[in-house]
């Protein structure tokens, strides 16, 4: 059973790590929430589109990376699964200041359902590590 | 001396055992790792 939409808050996840110049991959599964607060069944995401961007600050006009994001094609074996990928050509352009090992960026993941409903499921940061071997 | 003897009542064979409901609930949802692994695999196969 799903709670009303206005009860929804995006998850603040443990920030994933991205290495400059490497392929970045991230995946998660969307599940309903039972009335008692426990996770319910995975949600069928057929027809859902996914957008995910990373910015230096949430207010920045320019996105640093526009991830290749989509729901799993097979919504039976991988019901509710969302996949995101940043290719090396994009991750190598992410700035990490001179003399720093890492820099924190902001990202979220937005799903648009066939009925037009837009829901943000992840609202968090990504820790980008400077490339050394290049 | 008379002893009171009460008949023993056997549990019906189909009576759910403790935890059985939880196990059934858990079995409905495949592990997230497996669902994600299959999703990447399918995507990589399609990309080839």
Backbone of each chain as nested JSON, in Angstrom:
{
  "chains": [
    {"id": "A", "residues": [
      {"number": 1, "name": "UNK", "atoms": {"N": [0.848, -1.192, 0.0], "CA": [0.0, 0.0, 0.0], "C": [0.888, 1.248, 0.0]}},
      {"number": 2, "name": "UNK", "atoms": {"N": [0.524, 2.213, -0.774], "CA": [1.351, 3.413, -0.897], "C": [0.743, 4.563, -0.093]}},
      {"number": 3, "name": "UNK", "atoms": {"N": [1.593, 5.294, 0.557], "CA": [1.123, 6.46, 1.282], "C": [0.816, 7.577, 0.292]}},
      {"number": 4, "name": "UNK", "atoms": {"N": [0.012, 8.542, 0.693], "CA": [-0.251, 9.67, -0.218], "C": [1.05, 10.349, -0.623]}},
      {"number": 5, "name": "UNK", "atoms": {"N": [1.038, 10.941, -1.807], "CA": [2.257, 11.538, -2.344], "C": [2.864, 12.606, -1.44]}},
      {"number": 6, "name": "UNK", "atoms": {"N": [2.008, 13.333, -0.722], "CA": [2.542, 14.434, 0.079], "C": [3.29, 13.931, 1.311]}},
      {"number": 7, "name": "UNK", "atoms": {"N": [3.308, 12.644, 1.52], "CA": [4.068, 12.094, 2.646], "C": [5.49, 11.759, 2.217]}},
      {"number": 8, "name": "UNK", "atoms": {"N": [5.791, 11.979, 0.943], "CA": [7.047, 11.504, 0.383], "C": [8.191, 12.479, 0.635]}},
      {"number": 9, "name": "UNK", "atoms": {"N": [9.316, 11.934, 0.999], "CA": [10.548, 12.719, 1.078], "C": [11.64, 11.94, 0.372]}},
      {"number": 10, "name": "UNK", "atoms": {"N": [12.473, 12.62, -0.446], "CA": [13.554, 11.887, -1.095], "C": [14.571, 11.383, -0.091]}},
      {"number": 11, "name": "UNK", "atoms": {"N": [15.196, 10.299, -0.441], "CA": [16.17, 9.7, 0.461], "C": [17.501, 10.444, 0.37]}},
      {"number": 12, "name": "UNK", "atoms": {"N": [18.103, 10.685, 1.504], "CA": [19.461, 11.209, 1.53], "C": [20.357, 9.997, 1.729]}},
      {"number": 13, "name": "UNK", "atoms": {"N": [21.032, 9.607, 0.662], "CA": [21.802, 8.365, 0.704], "C": [23.243, 8.648, 1.123]}},
      {"number": 14, "name": "UNK", "atoms": {"N": [23.938, 7.599, 1.442], "CA": [25.374, 7.717, 1.683], "C": [26.014, 8.2, 0.387]}},
      {"number": 15, "name": "UNK", "atoms": {"N": [26.76, 9.305, 0.421], "CA": [27.294, 9.848, -0.836], "C": [28.17, 8.84, -1.572]}},
      {"number": 16, "name": "UNK", "atoms": {"N": [27.851, 8.572, -2.824], "CA": [28.715, 7.678, -3.597], "C": [30.005, 8.401, -3.985]}},
      {"number": 17, "name": "UNK", "atoms": {"N": [30.994, 7.638, -4.373], "CA": [32.285, 8.185, -4.784], "C": [32.446, 8.043, -6.294]}},
      {"number": 18, "name": "UNK", "atoms": {"N": [33.007, 9.07, -6.897], "CA": [33.272, 9.05, -8.33], "C": [34.749, 9.377, -8.531]}},
      {"number": 19, "name": "UNK", "atoms": {"N": [35.376, 8.647, -9.432], "CA": [36.775, 8.918, -9.748], "C": [36.836, 9.621, -11.09]}},
      {"number": 20, "name": "UNK", "atoms": {"N": [37.564, 10.738, -11.144], "CA": [37.739, 11.445, -12.413], "C": [38.235, 10.476, -13.48]}},
      {"number": 21, "name": "UNK", "atoms": {"N": [37.628, 10.501, -14.637], "CA": [38.093, 9.692, -15.758], "C": [37.631, 8.251, -15.743]}},
      {"number": 22, "name": "UNK", "atoms": {"N": [36.932, 7.841, -14.682], "CA": [36.406, 6.473, -14.62], "C": [34.909, 6.465, -14.951]}},
      {"number": 23, "name": "UNK", "atoms": {"N": [34.428, 5.297, -15.314], "CA": [32.987, 5.123, -15.473], "C": [32.352, 5.152, -14.088]}},
      {"number": 24, "name": "UNK", "atoms": {"N": [31.296, 5.929, -13.96], "CA": [30.564, 5.998, -12.7], "C": [29.227, 5.294, -12.887]}},
      {"number": 25, "name": "UNK", "atoms": {"N": [28.953, 4.349, -12.018], "CA": [27.675, 3.65, -12.097], "C": [26.99, 3.66, -10.736]}},
      {"number": 26, "name": "UNK", "atoms": {"N": [25.676, 3.838, -10.793], "CA": [24.891, 3.829, -9.557], "C": [23.531, 3.226, -9.876]}},
      {"number": 27, "name": "UNK", "atoms": {"N": [23.018, 2.447, -8.951], "CA": [21.705, 1.827, -9.158], "C": [20.956, 1.77, -7.84]}},
      {"number": 28, "name": "UNK", "atoms": {"N": [19.647, 1.834, -7.94], "CA": [18.827, 1.671, -6.731], "C": [17.47, 1.11, -7.142]}},
      {"number": 29, "name": "UNK", "atoms": {"N": [16.722, 0.704, -6.136], "CA": [15.4, 0.13, -6.419], "C": [14.329, 0.921, -5.669]}},
      {"number": 30, "name": "UNK", "atoms": {"N": [13.269, 1.254, -6.364], "CA": [12.159, 1.992, -5.764], "C": [11.146, 1.0, -5.213]}},
      {"number": 31, "name": "UNK", "atoms": {"N": [10.799, 1.19, -3.954], "CA": [9.792, 0.329, -3.336], "C": [8.686, 1.176, -2.715]}},
      {"number": 32, "name": "UNK", "atoms": {"N": [7.49, 0.627, -2.697], "CA": [6.397, 1.26, -1.971], "C": [6.723, 1.255, -0.489]}},
      {"number": 33, "name": "UNK", "atoms": {"N": [5.963, 2.056, 0.223], "CA": [6.121, 2.042, 1.674], "C": [4.812, 1.596, 2.301]}},
      {"number": 34, "name": "UNK", "atoms": {"N": [4.885, 0.628, 3.193], "CA": [3.687, 0.163, 3.882], "C": [3.228, 1.204, 4.899]}},
      {"number": 35, "name": "UNK", "atoms": {"N": [1.986, 1.082, 5.297], "CA": [1.446, 2.052, 6.262], "C": [2.206, 2.039, 7.575]}},
      {"number": 36, "name": "UNK", "atoms": {"N": [2.814, 0.908, 7.894], "CA": [3.579, 0.858, 9.152], "C": [5.009, 1.36, 8.971]}},
      {"number": 37, "name": "UNK", "atoms": {"N": [5.313, 1.873, 7.76], "CA": [6.63, 2.452, 7.533], "C": [7.651, 1.482, 6.971]}},
      {"number": 38, "name": "UNK", "atoms": {"N": [7.339, 0.207, 6.922], "CA": [8.282, -0.772, 6.388], "C": [8.257, -0.742, 4.86]}},
      {"number": 39, "name": "UNK", "atoms": {"N": [9.363, -1.172, 4.207], "CA": [9.377, -1.18, 2.745], "C": [8.354, -2.157, 2.183]}},
      {"number": 40, "name": "UNK", "atoms": {"N": [7.647, -1.719, 1.138], "CA": [6.662, -2.583, 0.497], "C": [7.223, -3.224, -0.755]}},
      {"number": 41, "name": "UNK", "atoms": {"N": [6.357, -3.525, -1.689], "CA": [6.786, -4.177, -2.924], "C": [7.55, -3.197, -3.816]}},
      {"number": 42, "name": "UNK", "atoms": {"N": [8.459, -3.727, -4.649], "CA": [9.088, -2.874, -5.66], "C": [8.015, -2.285, -6.579]}},
      {"number": 43, "name": "UNK", "atoms": {"N": [8.278, -1.092, -7.079], "CA": [7.313, -0.388, -7.927], "C": [7.614, -0.687, -9.396]}},
      {"number": 44, "name": "UNK", "atoms": {"N": [6.581, -0.996, -10.164], "CA": [6.761, -1.204, -11.605], "C": [7.003, 0.157, -12.26]}},
      {"number": 45, "name": "UNK", "atoms": {"N": [8.182, 0.323, -12.842], "CA": [8.563, 1.623, -13.407], "C": [8.426, 1.663, -14.932]}},
      {"number": 46, "name": "UNK", "atoms": {"N": [7.638, 0.76, -15.473], "CA": [7.43, 0.759, -16.915], "C": [6.881, 2.111, -17.363]}},
      {"number": 47, "name": "UNK", "atoms": {"N": [7.517, 2.703, -18.374], "CA": [7.05, 3.984, -18.905], "C": [7.565, 5.191, -18.149]}},
      {"number": 48, "name": "UNK", "atoms": {"N": [8.37, 4.948, -17.13], "CA": [8.906, 6.051, -16.324], "C": [10.205, 6.553, -16.951]}},
      {"number": 49, "name": "UNK", "atoms": {"N": [10.377, 7.872, -17.008], "CA": [11.638, 8.443, -17.49], "C": [12.429, 8.963, -16.295]}},
      {"number": 50, "name": "UNK", "atoms": {"N": [13.747, 8.944, -16.444], "CA": [14.64, 9.31, -15.341], "C": [15.571, 10.434, -15.787]}},
      {"number": 51, "name": "UNK", "atoms": {"N": [15.75, 11.422, -14.938], "CA": [16.734, 12.469, -15.17], "C": [17.58, 12.616, -13.923]}},
      {"number": 52, "name": "UNK", "atoms": {"N": [18.872, 12.796, -14.133], "CA": [19.767, 12.963, -12.991], "C": [20.957, 13.82, -13.412]}},
      {"number": 53, "name": "UNK", "atoms": {"N": [21.202, 14.854, -12.649], "CA": [22.317, 15.752, -12.941], "C": [23.137, 15.993, -11.682]}},
      {"number": 54, "name": "UNK", "atoms": {"N": [24.365, 16.422, -11.912], "CA": [25.264, 16.757, -10.81], "C": [25.724, 18.198, -11.013]}},
      {"number": 55, "name": "UNK", "atoms": {"N": [25.714, 18.979, -9.932], "CA": [26.131, 20.387, -10.017], "C": [27.053, 20.723, -8.852]}},
      {"number": 56, "name": "UNK", "atoms": {"N": [27.847, 21.799, -9.058], "CA": [28.749, 22.226, -7.994], "C": [27.945, 22.703, -6.786]}},
      {"number": 57, "name": "UNK", "atoms": {"N": [26.856, 23.411, -7.036], "CA": [25.882, 23.739, -5.988], "C": [24.51, 23.524, -6.6]}},
      {"number": 58, "name": "UNK", "atoms": {"N": [23.486, 23.288, -5.801], "CA": [22.159, 23.058, -6.374], "C": [21.684, 24.224, -7.23]}},
      {"number": 59, "name": "UNK", "atoms": {"N": [22.155, 25.438, -6.914], "CA": [21.683, 26.628, -7.631], "C": [22.487, 26.914, -8.899]}},
      {"number": 60, "name": "UNK", "atoms": {"N": [23.589, 26.235, -9.104], "CA": [24.429, 26.485, -10.278], "C": [23.632, 26.363, -11.571]}},
      {"number": 61, "name": "UNK", "atoms": {"N": [23.88, 27.291, -12.505], "CA": [23.143, 27.277, -13.77], "C": [23.553, 26.098, -14.646]}},
      {"number": 62, "name": "UNK", "atoms": {"N": [24.798, 25.69, -14.514], "CA": [25.329, 24.649, -15.4], "C": [25.468, 23.318, -14.662]}},
      {"number": 63, "name": "UNK", "atoms": {"N": [24.957, 22.271, -15.285], "CA": [25.154, 20.932, -14.725], "C": [26.546, 20.435, -15.095]}},
      {"number": 64, "name": "UNK", "atoms": {"N": [27.241, 19.888, -14.142], "CA": [28.586, 19.356, -14.392], "C": [28.485, 18.049, -15.167]}},
      {"number": 65, "name": "UNK", "atoms": {"N": [27.537, 17.229, -14.789], "CA": [27.285, 15.974, -15.513], "C": [25.781, 15.765, -15.636]}},
      {"number": 66, "name": "UNK", "atoms": {"N": [25.376, 15.361, -16.832], "CA": [24.001, 14.929, -17.065], "C": [24.09, 13.406, -17.237]}},
      {"number": 67, "name": "UNK", "atoms": {"N": [23.691, 12.68, -16.23], "CA": [23.891, 11.227, -16.26], "C": [22.995, 10.55, -17.298]}},
      {"number": 68, "name": "UNK", "atoms": {"N": [23.517, 9.47, -17.831], "CA": [22.708, 8.586, -18.659], "C": [21.876, 7.746, -17.681]}},
      {"number": 69, "name": "UNK", "atoms": {"N": [20.602, 8.062, -17.581], "CA": [19.771, 7.445, -16.546], "C": [18.508, 6.842, -17.147]}},
      {"number": 70, "name": "UNK", "atoms": {"N": [18.136, 5.672, -16.662], "CA": [16.937, 4.999, -17.171], "C": [16.473, 3.939, -16.186]}},
      {"number": 71, "name": "UNK", "atoms": {"N": [15.231, 3.548, -16.325], "CA": [14.75, 2.42, -15.523], "C": [15.231, 1.129, -16.195]}},
      {"number": 72, "name": "UNK", "atoms": {"N": [15.33, 0.072, -15.437], "CA": [15.724, -1.217, -15.998], "C": [14.724, -1.629, -17.07]}},
      {"number": 73, "name": "UNK", "atoms": {"N": [15.251, -2.131, -18.18], "CA": [14.381, -2.522, -19.29], "C": [13.426, -3.639, -18.86]}},
      {"number": 74, "name": "UNK", "atoms": {"N": [13.962, -4.59, -18.109], "CA": [13.15, -5.731, -17.658], "C": [12.548, -5.405, -16.294]}},
      {"number": 75, "name": "UNK", "atoms": {"N": [11.308, -4.928, -16.299], "CA": [10.655, -4.562, -15.047], "C": [9.927, -5.751, -14.408]}},
      {"number": 76, "name": "UNK", "atoms": {"N": [10.387, -6.953, -14.771], "CA": [9.913, -8.151, -14.071], "C": [11.045, -8.665, -13.191]}},
      {"number": 77, "name": "UNK", "atoms": {"N": [12.169, -9.024, -13.834], "CA": [13.323, -9.513, -13.065], "C": [13.964, -8.395, -12.251]}},
      {"number": 78, "name": "UNK", "atoms": {"N": [13.846, -7.166, -12.753], "CA": [14.482, -6.026, -12.075], "C": [13.441, -4.945, -11.797]}},
      {"number": 79, "name": "UNK", "atoms": {"N": [12.343, -5.38, -11.227], "CA": [11.238, -4.457, -10.942], "C": [11.691, -3.342, -9.999]}},
      {"number": 80, "name": "UNK", "atoms": {"N": [11.426, -2.114, -10.41], "CA": [11.729, -0.966, -9.558], "C": [13.155, -0.457, -9.648]}},
      {"number": 81, "name": "UNK", "atoms": {"N": [13.971, -1.095, -10.497], "CA": [15.396, -0.731, -10.547], "C": [15.635, 0.454, -11.489]}},
      {"number": 82, "name": "UNK", "atoms": {"N": [16.477, 1.367, -11.037], "CA": [16.894, 2.535, -11.808], "C": [18.411, 2.487, -11.958]}},
      {"number": 83, "name": "UNK", "atoms": {"N": [18.905, 2.758, -13.175], "CA": [20.344, 2.704, -13.447], "C": [20.848, 4.068, -13.897]}},
      {"number": 84, "name": "UNK", "atoms": {"N": [22.011, 4.453, -13.396], "CA": [22.637, 5.713, -13.808], "C": [24.084, 5.467, -14.17]}},
      {"number": 85, "name": "UNK", "atoms": {"N": [24.529, 6.191, -15.205], "CA": [25.918, 6.032, -15.606], "C": [26.509, 7.363, -16.063]}},
      {"number": 86, "name": "UNK", "atoms": {"N": [27.738, 7.607, -15.634], "CA": [28.518, 8.74, -16.135], "C": [29.709, 8.175, -16.882]}},
      {"number": 87, "name": "UNK", "atoms": {"N": [29.888, 8.595, -18.131], "CA": [30.965, 8.016, -18.947], "C": [32.293, 8.717, -18.646]}},
      {"number": 88, "name": "UNK", "atoms": {"N": [33.443, 8.038, -18.907], "CA": [34.754, 8.629, -18.605], "C": [34.96, 10.002, -19.231]}},
      {"number": 89, "name": "UNK", "atoms": {"N": [34.452, 10.191, -20.463], "CA": [34.626, 11.493, -21.132], "C": [33.991, 12.614, -20.32]}},
      {"number": 90, "name": "UNK", "atoms": {"N": [32.957, 12.3, -19.559], "CA": [32.305, 13.309, -18.712], "C": [32.963, 13.417, -17.341]}},
      {"number": 91, "name": "UNK", "atoms": {"N": [33.275, 12.27, -16.739], "CA": [33.803, 12.324, -15.367], "C": [35.209, 12.945, -15.331]}},
      {"number": 92, "name": "UNK", "atoms": {"N": [35.954, 12.832, -16.45], "CA": [37.307, 13.399, -16.44], "C": [37.286, 14.928, -16.493]}},
      {"number": 93, "name": "UNK", "atoms": {"N": [36.142, 15.482, -16.855], "CA": [36.033, 16.949, -16.936], "C": [35.564, 17.577, -15.62]}},
      {"number": 94, "name": "UNK", "atoms": {"N": [35.205, 16.741, -14.65], "CA": [34.737, 17.267, -13.359], "C": [35.927, 17.853, -12.601]}},
      {"number": 95, "name": "UNK", "atoms": {"N": [35.756, 19.078, -12.142], "CA": [36.871, 19.79, -11.514], "C": [37.082, 19.359, -10.059]}},
      {"number": 96, "name": "UNK", "atoms": {"N": [38.326, 19.062, -9.753], "CA": [38.751, 18.904, -8.353], "C": [39.891, 19.913, -8.165]}},
      {"number": 97, "name": "UNK", "atoms": {"N": [39.754, 20.846, -7.22], "CA": [40.741, 21.923, -7.095], "C": [42.168, 21.405, -6.918]}},
      {"number": 98, "name": "UNK", "atoms": {"N": [43.094, 22.153, -7.49], "CA": [44.52, 21.843, -7.368], "C": [44.887, 21.655, -5.893]}},
      {"number": 99, "name": "UNK", "atoms": {"N": [45.579, 20.593, -5.604], "CA": [46.016, 20.345, -4.233], "C": [44.998, 19.602, -3.377]}},
      {"number": 100, "name": "UNK", "atoms": {"N": [43.804, 19.345, -3.941], "CA": [42.789, 18.616, -3.184], "C": [42.647, 17.197, -3.735]}},
      {"number": 101, "name": "UNK", "atoms": {"N": [42.311, 16.301, -2.858], "CA": [42.084, 14.923, -3.299], "C": [40.642, 14.729, -3.747]}},
      {"number": 102, "name": "UNK", "atoms": {"N": [39.719, 15.453, -3.096], "CA": [38.301, 15.266, -3.421], "C": [37.564, 16.6, -3.473]}},
      {"number": 103, "name": "UNK", "atoms": {"N": [36.407, 16.556, -4.104], "CA": [35.477, 17.697, -4.061], "C": [34.055, 17.144, -4.057]}},
      {"number": 104, "name": "UNK", "atoms": {"N": [33.216, 17.784, -3.256], "CA": [31.847, 17.308, -3.117], "C": [30.917, 18.066, -4.076]}},
      {"number": 105, "name": "UNK", "atoms": {"N": [30.109, 17.32, -4.798], "CA": [29.116, 17.896, -5.703], "C": [27.718, 17.459, -5.259]}},
      {"number": 106, "name": "UNK", "atoms": {"N": [26.716, 18.129, -5.819], "CA": [25.319, 17.828, -5.464], "C": [24.638, 17.101, -6.622]}},
      {"number": 107, "name": "UNK", "atoms": {"N": [23.748, 16.192, -6.272], "CA": [22.993, 15.504, -7.324], "C": [21.643, 15.057, -6.777]}},
      {"number": 108, "name": "UNK", "atoms": {"N": [20.727, 14.818, -7.678], "CA": [19.482, 14.16, -7.304], "C": [18.989, 13.329, -8.493]}},
      {"number": 109, "name": "UNK", "atoms": {"N": [17.993, 12.537, -8.247], "CA": [17.457, 11.648, -9.29], "C": [15.948, 11.839, -9.338]}},
      {"number": 110, "name": "UNK", "atoms": {"N": [15.477, 12.244, -10.522], "CA": [14.073, 12.618, -10.683], "C": [13.377, 11.648, -11.637]}},
      {"number": 111, "name": "UNK", "atoms": {"N": [12.284, 11.094, -11.201], "CA": [11.507, 10.185, -12.05], "C": [10.205, 10.857, -12.466]}},
      {"number": 112, "name": "UNK", "atoms": {"N": [9.846, 10.697, -13.739], "CA": [8.575, 11.218, -14.227], "C": [7.711, 10.03, -14.65]}},
      {"number": 113, "name": "UNK", "atoms": {"N": [6.575, 9.891, -13.997], "CA": [5.674, 8.77, -14.27], "C": [4.788, 9.085, -15.481]}},
      {"number": 114, "name": "UNK", "atoms": {"N": [4.256, 8.049, -16.116], "CA": [3.434, 8.268, -17.31], "C": [2.264, 9.228, -17.065]}},
      {"number": 115, "name": "UNK", "atoms": {"N": [1.787, 9.316, -15.831], "CA": [0.671, 10.228, -15.544], "C": [1.139, 11.667, -15.305]}},
      {"number": 116, "name": "UNK", "atoms": {"N": [2.456, 11.911, -15.486], "CA": [2.978, 13.263, -15.338], "C": [3.537, 13.57, -13.958]}},
      {"number": 117, "name": "UNK", "atoms": {"N": [3.316, 12.678, -13.017], "CA": [3.815, 12.906, -11.654], "C": [5.34, 12.877, -11.644]}},
      {"number": 118, "name": "UNK", "atoms": {"N": [5.937, 13.843, -11.001], "CA": [7.395, 13.922, -10.893], "C": [7.793, 13.68, -9.445]}},
      {"number": 119, "name": "UNK", "atoms": {"N": [8.739, 12.796, -9.26], "CA": [9.144, 12.446, -7.908], "C": [10.664, 12.357, -7.852]}},
      {"number": 120, "name": "UNK", "atoms": {"N": [11.247, 13.043, -6.882], "CA": [12.693, 12.963, -6.685], "C": [12.981, 11.929, -5.606]}},
      {"number": 121, "name": "UNK", "atoms": {"N": [13.803, 10.954, -5.959], "CA": [14.018, 9.843, -5.038], "C": [15.327, 9.928, -4.276]}},
      {"number": 122, "name": "UNK", "atoms": {"N": [16.308, 10.592, -4.877], "CA": [17.586, 10.722, -4.174], "C": [17.989, 12.182, -4.191]}},
      {"number": 123, "name": "UNK", "atoms": {"N": [18.431, 12.655, -3.067], "CA": [18.824, 14.05, -2.914], "C": [20.078, 14.02, -2.057]}},
      {"number": 124, "name": "UNK", "atoms": {"N": [21.238, 14.147, -2.697], "CA": [22.437, 13.883, -1.926], "C": [23.665, 14.547, -2.564]}},
      {"number": 125, "name": "UNK", "atoms": {"N": [24.815, 14.092, -2.198], "CA": [26.063, 14.596, -2.774], "C": [26.853, 13.428, -3.356]}},
      {"number": 126, "name": "UNK", "atoms": {"N": [27.811, 13.77, -4.196], "CA": [28.756, 12.79, -4.741], "C": [30.159, 13.3, -4.426]}},
      {"number": 127, "name": "UNK", "atoms": {"N": [31.007, 12.429, -3.964], "CA": [32.386, 12.821, -3.671], "C": [33.252, 12.431, -4.861]}},
      {"number": 128, "name": "UNK", "atoms": {"N": [33.806, 13.443, -5.508], "CA": [34.627, 13.196, -6.705], "C": [36.092, 13.197, -6.299]}},
      {"number": 129, "name": "UNK", "atoms": {"N": [36.791, 12.153, -6.708], "CA": [38.213, 12.004, -6.394], "C": [39.065, 12.403, -7.601]}},
      {"number": 130, "name": "UNK", "atoms": {"N": [40.128, 13.155, -7.326], "CA": [41.026, 13.589, -8.396], "C": [41.71, 12.393, -9.043]}},
      {"number": 131, "name": "UNK", "atoms": {"N": [41.84, 12.497, -10.36], "CA": [42.533, 11.44, -11.103], "C": [44.036, 11.599, -10.923]}},
      {"number": 132, "name": "UNK", "atoms": {"N": [44.711, 10.515, -10.767], "CA": [46.165, 10.558, -10.63], "C": [46.804, 9.873, -11.838]}},
      {"number": 133, "name": "UNK", "atoms": {"N": [46.329, 8.697, -12.153], "CA": [46.826, 7.976, -13.319], "C": [46.014, 8.392, -14.541]}},
      {"number": 134, "name": "UNK", "atoms": {"N": [46.651, 9.13, -15.446], "CA": [45.913, 9.603, -16.628], "C": [46.812, 9.669, -17.844]}}
    ]},
    {"id": "B", "residues": [
      {"number": 1, "name": "UNK", "atoms": {"N": [-5.446, -42.063, 44.695], "CA": [-5.423, -40.644, 44.386], "C": [-5.78, -40.458, 42.913]}},
      {"number": 2, "name": "UNK", "atoms": {"N": [-6.69, -39.603, 42.706], "CA": [-7.12, -39.364, 41.325], "C": [-6.305, -38.244, 40.705]}},
      {"number": 3, "name": "UNK", "atoms": {"N": [-5.878, -38.445, 39.493], "CA": [-5.146, -37.389, 38.775], "C": [-5.996, -36.872, 37.639]}},
      {"number": 4, "name": "UNK", "atoms": {"N": [-5.924, -35.59, 37.483], "CA": [-6.684, -35.022, 36.369], "C": [-5.88, -35.193, 35.092]}},
      {"number": 5, "name": "UNK", "atoms": {"N": [-6.484, -35.747, 34.137], "CA": [-5.818, -35.936, 32.85], "C": [-6.523, -35.095, 31.8]}},
      {"number": 6, "name": "UNK", "atoms": {"N": [-5.77, -34.229, 31.199], "CA": [-6.362, -33.404, 30.136], "C": [-5.911, -33.927, 28.774]}},
      {"number": 7, "name": "UNK", "atoms": {"N": [-6.832, -34.038, 27.904], "CA": [-6.428, -34.493, 26.577], "C": [-5.473, -33.486, 25.935]}},
      {"number": 8, "name": "UNK", "atoms": {"N": [-4.476, -33.989, 25.286], "CA": [-3.549, -33.116, 24.578], "C": [-4.155, -32.719, 23.237]}},
      {"number": 9, "name": "UNK", "atoms": {"N": [-4.065, -31.486, 22.942], "CA": [-4.624, -31.0, 21.673], "C": [-3.481, -30.739, 20.708]}},
      {"number": 10, "name": "UNK", "atoms": {"N": [-3.497, -31.474, 19.635], "CA": [-2.445, -31.281, 18.623], "C": [-2.751, -30.052, 17.784]}},
      {"number": 11, "name": "UNK", "atoms": {"N": [-1.676, -29.352, 17.427], "CA": [-1.87, -28.206, 16.537], "C": [-2.22, -28.711, 15.15]}},
      {"number": 12, "name": "UNK", "atoms": {"N": [-3.162, -28.075, 14.505], "CA": [-3.431, -28.458, 13.117], "C": [-2.155, -28.342, 12.284]}},
      {"number": 13, "name": "UNK", "atoms": {"N": [-2.022, -29.258, 11.368], "CA": [-0.794, -29.306, 10.568], "C": [-0.553, -28.025, 9.778]}},
      {"number": 14, "name": "UNK", "atoms": {"N": [-1.635, -27.347, 9.41], "CA": [-1.447, -26.183, 8.549], "C": [-1.404, -24.866, 9.336]}},
      {"number": 15, "name": "UNK", "atoms": {"N": [-1.311, -24.984, 10.647], "CA": [-1.252, -23.75, 11.425], "C": [0.087, -23.062, 11.188]}},
      {"number": 16, "name": "UNK", "atoms": {"N": [0.076, -21.766, 10.883], "CA": [1.348, -21.094, 10.607], "C": [2.253, -21.061, 11.822]}},
      {"number": 17, "name": "UNK", "atoms": {"N": [3.503, -21.311, 11.597], "CA": [4.492, -21.24, 12.66], "C": [4.982, -19.8, 12.798]}},
      {"number": 18, "name": "UNK", "atoms": {"N": [5.533, -19.495, 13.947], "CA": [6.056, -18.149, 14.171], "C": [7.116, -17.821, 13.124]}},
      {"number": 19, "name": "UNK", "atoms": {"N": [7.019, -16.658, 12.535], "CA": [8.016, -16.247, 11.548], "C": [7.672, -16.65, 10.135]}},
      {"number": 20, "name": "UNK", "atoms": {"N": [6.714, -17.545, 9.986], "CA": [6.39, -18.018, 8.64], "C": [5.848, -16.882, 7.778]}},
      {"number": 21, "name": "UNK", "atoms": {"N": [5.053, -16.0, 8.406], "CA": [4.484, -14.875, 7.665], "C": [5.614, -13.957, 7.171]}},
      {"number": 22, "name": "UNK", "atoms": {"N": [6.578, -13.686, 8.055], "CA": [7.705, -12.825, 7.679], "C": [8.474, -13.437, 6.517]}},
      {"number": 23, "name": "UNK", "atoms": {"N": [8.692, -14.74, 6.598], "CA": [9.447, -15.431, 5.549], "C": [8.715, -15.342, 4.213]}},
      {"number": 24, "name": "UNK", "atoms": {"N": [7.394, -15.491, 4.278], "CA": [6.612, -15.405, 3.036], "C": [6.707, -14.002, 2.445]}},
      {"number": 25, "name": "UNK", "atoms": {"N": [6.626, -12.984, 3.31], "CA": [6.725, -11.606, 2.841], "C": [8.082, -11.362, 2.186]}},
      {"number": 26, "name": "UNK", "atoms": {"N": [9.129, -11.854, 2.864], "CA": [10.484, -11.622, 2.364], "C": [10.7, -12.307, 1.024]}},
      {"number": 27, "name": "UNK", "atoms": {"N": [10.104, -13.49, 0.864], "CA": [10.334, -14.253, -0.352], "C": [9.671, -13.598, -1.564]}},
      {"number": 28, "name": "UNK", "atoms": {"N": [8.698, -12.706, -1.346], "CA": [8.013, -12.05, -2.456], "C": [8.91, -11.034, -3.147]}},
      {"number": 29, "name": "UNK", "atoms": {"N": [9.844, -10.466, -2.4], "CA": [10.701, -9.412, -2.93], "C": [12.105, -9.966, -3.153]}},
      {"number": 30, "name": "UNK", "atoms": {"N": [12.536, -10.07, -4.428], "CA": [13.884, -10.6, -4.677], "C": [14.936, -9.661, -4.098]}},
      {"number": 31, "name": "UNK", "atoms": {"N": [16.106, -10.187, -3.735], "CA": [17.163, -9.349, -3.167], "C": [17.53, -8.227, -4.129]}},
      {"number": 32, "name": "UNK", "atoms": {"N": [17.769, -7.066, -3.597], "CA": [18.048, -5.891, -4.435], "C": [19.325, -6.096, -5.253]}},
      {"number": 33, "name": "UNK", "atoms": {"N": [20.312, -6.758, -4.674], "CA": [21.579, -6.975, -5.393], "C": [21.337, -7.774, -6.672]}},
      {"number": 34, "name": "UNK", "atoms": {"N": [20.493, -8.792, -6.542], "CA": [20.2, -9.655, -7.687], "C": [19.425, -8.878, -8.764]}},
      {"number": 35, "name": "UNK", "atoms": {"N": [18.458, -8.09, -8.333], "CA": [17.653, -7.311, -9.275], "C": [18.535, -6.311, -10.028]}},
      {"number": 36, "name": "UNK", "atoms": {"N": [19.472, -5.697, -9.331], "CA": [20.353, -4.704, -9.96], "C": [21.367, -5.383, -10.875]}},
      {"number": 37, "name": "UNK", "atoms": {"N": [21.896, -6.511, -10.434], "CA": [22.868, -7.236, -11.263], "C": [22.235, -7.625, -12.608]}},
      {"number": 38, "name": "UNK", "atoms": {"N": [21.015, -8.115, -12.549], "CA": [20.314, -8.505, -13.782], "C": [20.054, -7.289, -14.665]}},
      {"number": 39, "name": "UNK", "atoms": {"N": [19.752, -6.163, -14.031], "CA": [19.465, -4.945, -14.803], "C": [20.711, -4.465, -15.556]}},
      {"number": 40, "name": "UNK", "atoms": {"N": [21.868, -4.447, -14.886], "CA": [23.105, -4.045, -15.569], "C": [23.454, -5.038, -16.665]}},
      {"number": 41, "name": "UNK", "atoms": {"N": [23.287, -6.309, -16.368], "CA": [23.621, -7.347, -17.334], "C": [22.787, -7.187, -18.605]}},
      {"number": 42, "name": "UNK", "atoms": {"N": [21.499, -6.971, -18.413], "CA": [20.586, -6.799, -19.552], "C": [20.984, -5.555, -20.352]}},
      {"number": 43, "name": "UNK", "atoms": {"N": [21.306, -4.498, -19.648], "CA": [21.681, -3.248, -20.317], "C": [22.984, -3.411, -21.102]}},
      {"number": 44, "name": "UNK", "atoms": {"N": [23.96, -4.092, -20.489], "CA": [25.238, -4.295, -21.173], "C": [25.063, -5.179, -22.402]}},
      {"number": 45, "name": "UNK", "atoms": {"N": [24.221, -6.191, -22.288], "CA": [23.955, -7.069, -23.43], "C": [23.327, -6.28, -24.573]}},
      {"number": 46, "name": "UNK", "atoms": {"N": [22.408, -5.395, -24.23], "CA": [21.718, -4.596, -25.243], "C": [22.683, -3.625, -25.917]}},
      {"number": 47, "name": "UNK", "atoms": {"N": [23.637, -3.104, -25.141], "CA": [24.575, -2.111, -25.671], "C": [25.574, -2.728, -26.632]}},
      {"number": 48, "name": "UNK", "atoms": {"N": [25.8, -4.055, -26.491], "CA": [26.792, -4.721, -27.351], "C": [26.302, -4.824, -28.782]}}
    ]}
  ]
}
